[in-house]
Amino acid sequence: MTLNIQRRSLVLGGLATVAAPFVRAQASDSTSVRLLVPFTPGTGIDIIARTIGPHLSERMKRSFYVENKAGASGNIGTQDVVRATPDGTTLLVTVNTMVMNRALYPHLPFDPVKDLAPVSLTSWGQLLLVTNPNKNLNSLQDVIARAKANPGRLNYGSPGAGTPHHLAMELLKNKAHISLTHISYRGTAPAVTDLIGGQIDVMFLPIHVALQQVKAGKLKALAISSDKPSPLLPDVPPLNTLKLGNLNVDMWYGVLAPAATPKPFIERVNKELKDILALPAVATAFQAQGMTPAHSTPEEFGKLIVADAKRWADLIKAQGITAE
C-alpha cells in the first residue's frame, strides 16, 4: 500500500513538472500586456501603440499598456522583446527599420527575423521625395537628369544612416544608376531645417512630416513612394512612373511577439486587430500620421518580413552602406 502511494506521488509529481511550462505559458489571461515601442514617445509607431492599446484592453478584458524603450535605431527595445518570456505578456510595435537593422548591424546578439513571431501588420506609411522650391527641380525626371549630368553634385539629407529616408534614396540611386551625396543628420528636424534653408537639395520624408511644409510652399513634392498617388497629394506621381523596377519604399508597421509565444494568443490578438483596424476612428488617427490601416494574417506578415529583409540586405550590400 505504501509502495502504491509512493508510486502515485511520483507520477503526479512528474505530471506537474511537465505541465508547469504549459501553465506558465498560458497564465496570462488576467495579467497586463506590455506594448513595447522601441522609439521615443510621439513617433508614428508610438501613436499606433497608443491607438490600438485601449481597444485591445477593452476587447480582451485585460490591460494593454505602452512602454517606450528607445536607442540604437530601435535595437535596444527590440532586443528587450526578443528576450522577454514568451507567455503573451509582451508585444513589439515597430516599423520596417527592424529588418533593415538586421543587415546594418551584422553583430546583433539576436535575429529580428527568426527571434520574433509575427502577429499582424497595422499600417503602411508613405514617403515623399521633396526639394526646396528654389532648386529648380520640378520633377523626379529633373533630379535624375541633373544627377546624371553632374554626378555627386546634388546632395540629399536623412535623419541618419540606415533610416528608411536614407535607404529609399539609395534604392533610387541604385535603380537609376545615379550619384548623389548623402548628408546624414542626427534626427529629422535639423535635416528639414536645412532642406527648407537650401543647404541640401532633396530628401525623402514621411508624408505627415512633409505635408504641412508642402502646402505652405516651403517644400515641393516630386514623387511619392507608393504605387498609387496619395489622396492627400493626388497630383504627386509615384516613383514607379520611372519604370525602373520595384521602387515602392512604403514603410510597414506591425505587431510582433517573442518567438514561441503561444499560437492561440497570437491568433486572438490578430483577430481583434482585424476589427480594430477597420474602425473609422483608427483610420482617422492613422491618417493624421500619413498612415493607412492594414491587416494581415501572421503568416502573410511573416512572408513580408522575410522578403523585405532580403530586399534591403541586398541593397545595403550593393551600395556598401554601413551604420554610423
Buried (B, 14 or more C-beta within 10 A) or exposed (E): EEEEEEEEEEEEEEEEEEEEEEEEBEEBEEEEBBBBBBBEEEBBBBBBBBBBBEBBBEBBEBBBBBEBBBEBBBBEBBBBBBEBEBBBBBBBBBBBBBBBBBBBBEEBEBEBBEBBBBBBBBBBBBBBBBBBBEBEBEBBBBBBEBBEEEEEEBBBBBBBBBBBBBBBBBBBBBBBEBEBEBBBBEEBEEBBEBBBEEBBBBBBBBBBBBBEBBEEEBBBBBBBBBEEBBEBBEEBBBBBEBEBEEBBBBBBBBBBBBBEBBEEBBEBBBBBBEEBBEBEEBBEBBBEBBBBBBBBBBEEBBEBBBEBBBBBBEBBEEBEBEBE
